[in-house]
């Protein structure tokens, strides 16, 4: 549906700084926008927080908080008159600044990387998010791209994006690739994206090429895992079992061989056991078997060798028994 403003009822107008429309419509709350609009409309005279609350439906406490917010982001001057609008140049033209150091990826220390997974992503305040966005064009660009992919962002997601860039040191194009991937698998909550971001930083996946290769690997793993979960008729999987599945994929074990190991497991122990299936698959892998046909061709020899081994063990036990009896 298209919308058009009705300019026939405008009459007298008042101005709104472009910075508000460009950067704060999503970051600021409804109450904060209301308070600012009232102040802009009545610019030029002193206004109390009680008056604002009475005319906007915003509580006096929320009004005070909103005024503090606009002062902290430098839209209002910190003046007792409450309603001076700051027209300083740094509002309409926020400086582009990157707070990251010039340290290259290769200069990151292993000690730093080893503790990444132990660091909790901080939840930034609105004012901190706005300040960082004003400092860095990359951050502002990342916000816009993330919004186009994920829709409306909350404070947690804004904080995460800043964390990926400033603390983890991920490049802009890598962060965009990460967000695209998480959207493609419908896992867009910050905690999940945070975990992958830490893995990428820890694994030095910090170029467009490396990030795309990792997305391809993860996509293949997800498909492999989904087929196995469907085969095993399970909906959830423990982390230790997921690592086993990943190791099977790394070894290049085809799904058909996993299926055959699954059937053998049910025949032998009548239940699903990831460690048992893994033991079978590793045994086949070490023997150089890559297809179900190769396993079936060698099964008679395997069973014969196993039978001979059992007979030898039984014979050895009998000999040991005779030795003990004869020497009593």
C-alpha positions as CSV (number, residue, x, y, z in Angstrom):
1,X,0.0,0.0,0.0
2,X,1.3,3.4,-0.9
3,X,1.0,6.4,1.4
4,X,1.1,10.1,0.7
5,X,1.2,13.0,3.2
6,X,-1.8,15.3,3.2
7,X,-0.1,18.7,2.8
8,X,-3.4,20.6,2.6
9,X,-3.6,20.6,6.4
10,X,0.0,21.5,7.2
11,X,-0.3,25.2,7.8
12,X,2.6,26.3,10.1
13,X,5.5,23.9,10.2
14,X,8.5,23.3,12.4
15,X,11.8,21.6,11.4
16,X,13.2,18.3,12.5
17,X,17.0,17.7,12.2
18,X,17.8,15.1,9.5
19,X,19.9,13.2,12.0
20,X,16.7,12.3,13.8
21,X,15.0,10.8,10.8
22,X,18.2,9.1,9.5
23,X,19.6,7.6,12.6
24,X,17.2,7.6,15.5
25,X,13.8,6.3,14.3
26,X,14.7,2.8,15.3
27,X,17.2,3.5,18.1
28,X,15.0,5.8,20.0
29,X,11.8,4.7,21.8
30,X,8.4,6.0,21.1
31,X,8.4,8.0,24.3
32,X,11.8,9.6,23.4
33,X,10.5,10.6,20.0
34,X,7.3,12.1,21.5
35,X,9.3,14.2,24.0
36,X,11.7,15.5,21.3
37,X,8.8,16.4,18.9
38,X,7.1,18.4,21.7
39,X,10.4,20.2,22.4
40,X,10.9,21.0,18.8
41,X,7.4,22.2,18.3
42,X,7.8,24.6,21.3
43,X,11.4,25.6,20.7
44,X,12.2,29.1,22.0
45,X,10.6,28.9,25.4
46,X,11.2,27.1,28.7
47,X,9.3,24.0,29.2
48,X,8.9,21.8,32.3
49,X,8.9,18.0,32.2
50,X,5.4,18.1,33.8
51,X,4.1,20.1,30.8
52,X,5.7,17.6,28.4
53,X,4.2,14.7,30.3
54,X,0.7,16.3,30.4
55,X,0.7,17.0,26.6
56,X,2.3,13.8,25.3
57,X,1.0,11.1,27.6
58,X,4.5,10.2,28.7
59,X,5.1,9.9,32.4
60,X,7.2,12.6,34.1
61,X,9.9,10.0,34.8
62,X,10.0,8.8,31.2
63,X,10.1,12.4,30.1
64,X,13.2,13.1,32.3
65,X,14.8,9.9,30.9
66,X,14.1,10.9,27.4
67,X,15.6,14.4,27.9
68,X,18.8,12.7,29.3
69,X,18.9,10.4,26.3
70,X,18.7,13.3,23.8
71,X,21.3,15.3,25.8
72,X,23.7,12.3,25.8
73,X,23.5,11.9,22.0
74,X,24.1,15.6,21.7
75,X,20.7,16.5,20.1
76,X,19.7,18.6,23.1
77,X,22.2,20.8,25.0
78,X,22.5,20.0,28.7
79,X,20.8,23.2,29.6
80,X,18.3,23.7,32.4
81,X,15.8,25.2,30.0
82,X,15.4,21.7,28.6
83,X,14.6,22.7,25.0
84,X,17.7,24.1,23.4
85,X,18.4,22.1,20.2
86,X,22.0,21.5,19.5
87,X,22.8,22.4,15.9
88,X,26.5,21.7,16.2
89,X,28.2,20.4,13.0
90,X,29.1,17.1,14.6
91,X,25.4,16.2,14.7
92,X,24.5,16.7,11.1
93,X,27.9,15.4,10.0
94,X,29.1,12.8,12.4
95,X,32.8,12.0,12.1
96,X,33.8,8.7,10.5
97,X,36.1,7.1,13.0
98,X,37.3,3.5,13.6
99,X,38.3,2.7,17.1
100,X,40.0,-0.5,16.2
101,X,43.8,-0.6,16.2
102,X,45.8,-1.2,13.0
103,X,46.8,-4.6,14.3
104,X,46.6,-7.1,11.4
105,X,44.9,-10.5,11.7
106,X,48.3,-12.2,11.8
107,X,49.3,-10.1,14.7
108,X,46.5,-11.3,17.0
109,X,48.0,-13.3,19.9
110,X,47.0,-16.8,20.6
111,X,46.3,-15.8,24.2
112,X,43.7,-13.3,23.0
113,X,42.0,-15.9,20.8
114,X,42.0,-18.6,23.4
115,X,39.9,-16.6,25.8
116,X,37.3,-15.3,23.2
117,X,34.8,-18.0,24.1
118,X,34.9,-16.9,27.7
119,X,34.1,-13.3,27.0
120,X,30.4,-12.3,27.4
121,X,29.2,-9.8,24.9
122,X,28.2,-6.6,26.7
123,X,24.7,-5.1,26.4
124,X,25.3,-1.5,25.3
125,X,23.0,1.4,26.2
126,X,21.2,3.3,23.4
127,X,23.5,6.2,23.8
128,X,26.6,4.0,23.5
129,X,25.2,2.4,20.3
130,X,24.4,5.8,18.8
131,X,27.8,7.2,19.7
132,X,29.6,4.2,18.1
133,X,27.5,4.5,15.0
134,X,28.4,8.2,14.7
135,X,32.1,7.4,15.1
136,X,32.3,4.7,12.4
137,X,30.8,4.6,8.9
138,X,31.4,0.8,8.9
139,X,29.2,0.4,12.0
140,X,26.5,2.5,10.4
141,X,26.7,0.5,7.2
142,X,26.5,-2.8,9.1
143,X,23.4,-1.6,11.0
144,X,21.7,-0.8,7.7
145,X,22.6,-4.1,6.0
146,X,21.7,-6.1,9.1
147,X,18.3,-4.4,9.2
148,X,17.7,-5.2,5.5
149,X,18.5,-8.9,6.2
150,X,16.9,-9.4,9.7
151,X,14.3,-6.6,9.9
152,X,14.1,-4.5,13.0
153,X,17.0,-4.9,15.3
154,X,16.9,-4.9,19.1
155,X,19.6,-3.5,21.4
156,X,21.2,-7.0,21.8
157,X,21.8,-7.3,18.1
158,X,23.1,-3.7,17.8
159,X,25.5,-4.5,20.7
160,X,26.5,-7.8,19.0
161,X,27.4,-6.2,15.7
162,X,29.6,-3.6,17.5
163,X,31.2,-6.4,19.5
164,X,32.0,-8.4,16.3
165,X,33.7,-5.4,14.8
166,X,35.4,-3.8,17.7
167,X,36.3,-6.7,20.0
168,X,36.5,-9.8,17.8
169,X,38.0,-7.8,15.0
170,X,35.8,-9.3,12.2
171,X,35.8,-7.3,9.0
172,X,32.6,-5.7,7.7
173,X,32.2,-8.1,4.8
174,X,32.8,-11.1,7.1
175,X,30.1,-9.9,9.5
176,X,27.6,-9.4,6.6
177,X,28.4,-13.0,5.3
178,X,27.8,-14.3,8.9
179,X,24.4,-12.6,9.2
180,X,23.3,-13.8,5.7
181,X,24.2,-17.4,6.7
182,X,22.3,-17.3,10.0
183,X,19.3,-15.9,8.2
184,X,19.5,-18.7,5.6
185,X,19.2,-21.3,8.4
186,X,16.6,-19.3,10.3
187,X,18.7,-18.9,13.4
188,X,18.9,-15.1,13.9
189,X,18.9,-14.7,17.6
190,X,22.0,-12.9,18.9
191,X,23.3,-15.7,21.1
192,X,23.6,-18.1,18.2
193,X,25.2,-15.6,15.9
194,X,27.6,-14.6,18.7
195,X,28.7,-18.2,19.1
196,X,29.6,-18.5,15.4
197,X,31.3,-15.1,15.4
198,X,33.6,-16.3,18.2
199,X,34.3,-19.5,16.3
200,X,35.3,-17.5,13.2
201,X,37.5,-15.1,15.1
202,X,39.1,-18.0,16.9
203,X,39.7,-19.8,13.6
204,X,41.0,-16.7,11.8
205,X,38.1,-16.8,9.4
206,X,38.4,-13.1,8.6
207,X,38.4,-12.6,4.8
208,X,35.5,-12.8,2.4
209,X,36.9,-15.9,0.8
210,X,37.5,-17.7,4.0
211,X,34.0,-16.8,5.3
212,X,32.3,-18.0,2.1
213,X,34.3,-21.3,2.3
214,X,33.2,-21.7,5.9
215,X,29.6,-21.0,5.0
216,X,29.8,-23.7,2.3
217,X,31.3,-26.1,4.9
218,X,28.6,-25.4,7.5
219,X,25.8,-25.7,4.9
220,X,27.1,-29.1,3.8
221,X,27.4,-30.2,7.5
222,X,23.9,-29.0,8.2
223,X,22.5,-31.1,5.3
224,X,24.6,-34.1,6.4
225,X,23.4,-33.7,10.0
226,X,19.8,-33.3,9.0
227,X,19.8,-36.5,7.0
228,X,21.3,-38.5,9.9
229,X,18.8,-37.0,12.4
230,X,16.0,-38.0,10.0
231,X,17.5,-41.5,9.7
232,X,17.9,-41.9,13.5
233,X,14.4,-40.4,14.0
234,X,15.6,-37.8,16.5
235,X,14.8,-34.1,16.8
236,X,17.6,-32.9,19.2
237,X,21.2,-34.0,19.4
238,X,23.8,-33.7,22.1
239,X,26.9,-31.6,21.4
240,X,29.2,-34.6,21.9
241,X,27.2,-36.5,19.3
242,X,27.2,-33.6,16.9
243,X,31.0,-33.6,17.1
244,X,30.9,-37.3,16.1
245,X,28.8,-36.5,13.0
246,X,31.2,-33.7,12.1
247,X,34.1,-36.1,12.3
248,X,32.3,-38.5,10.0
249,X,31.8,-35.8,7.5
250,X,35.5,-34.7,7.7
251,X,36.5,-38.4,7.1
252,X,34.3,-38.3,4.0
253,X,32.1,-41.1,5.2
254,X,29.0,-41.2,2.9
255,X,25.5,-41.2,4.3
256,X,24.9,-44.7,2.9
257,X,27.7,-46.1,5.0
258,X,26.3,-44.3,8.1
259,X,22.9,-45.9,7.3
260,X,24.5,-49.3,7.1
261,X,26.4,-48.8,10.4
262,X,23.0,-47.8,11.9
263,X,21.4,-51.0,10.7
264,X,24.3,-53.1,12.1
265,X,24.0,-51.3,15.4
266,X,20.3,-52.1,15.7
267,X,21.0,-55.8,14.8
268,X,23.7,-56.1,17.5
269,X,22.4,-54.0,20.4
270,X,18.9,-53.2,19.4
271,X,19.2,-49.5,20.1
272,X,20.8,-46.3,18.8
273,X,24.2,-45.6,20.2
274,X,26.4,-42.9,18.7
275,X,29.6,-44.3,20.3
276,X,28.8,-47.8,18.9
277,X,28.0,-46.4,15.4
278,X,31.2,-44.3,15.6
279,X,33.3,-47.4,16.5
280,X,31.9,-49.3,13.4
281,X,32.5,-46.3,11.1
282,X,36.1,-45.7,12.3
283,X,36.8,-49.4,11.9
284,X,35.6,-49.4,8.3
285,X,37.5,-46.1,7.7
286,X,40.7,-47.5,9.1
287,X,40.2,-50.6,6.8
288,X,39.9,-48.4,3.8
289,X,36.2,-49.2,3.2
290,X,34.4,-46.3,1.5
291,X,31.2,-47.9,0.2
292,X,28.5,-50.3,1.5
293,X,29.5,-52.7,-1.2
294,X,33.1,-52.8,-0.1
295,X,32.0,-53.5,3.5
296,X,29.7,-56.3,2.4
297,X,32.4,-57.9,0.2
298,X,34.7,-58.1,3.2
299,X,32.2,-59.1,5.8
300,X,32.6,-62.9,5.3
301,X,36.4,-62.6,5.8
302,X,35.8,-60.3,8.8
303,X,33.4,-62.7,10.4
304,X,35.8,-65.6,9.7
305,X,38.7,-63.8,11.3
306,X,36.5,-62.8,14.3
307,X,35.5,-66.5,14.7
308,X,39.1,-67.7,14.5
309,X,40.1,-65.1,17.1
310,X,37.3,-66.2,19.4
311,X,38.4,-69.9,19.0
312,X,42.0,-69.0,19.7
313,X,40.9,-67.1,22.8
314,X,38.8,-70.1,24.0
315,X,41.7,-72.5,23.3
316,X,44.1,-70.3,25.2
317,X,41.7,-70.3,28.1
318,X,41.5,-74.1,28.0
319,X,45.3,-74.4,27.9
320,X,45.6,-72.0,30.9
321,X,43.0,-74.1,32.8
322,X,44.9,-77.4,32.1
323,X,48.1,-75.8,33.2
324,X,46.6,-74.7,36.5
325,X,45.0,-78.2,37.1
326,X,48.2,-80.1,36.3
327,X,50.2,-78.0,38.6
328,X,48.1,-78.2,41.7
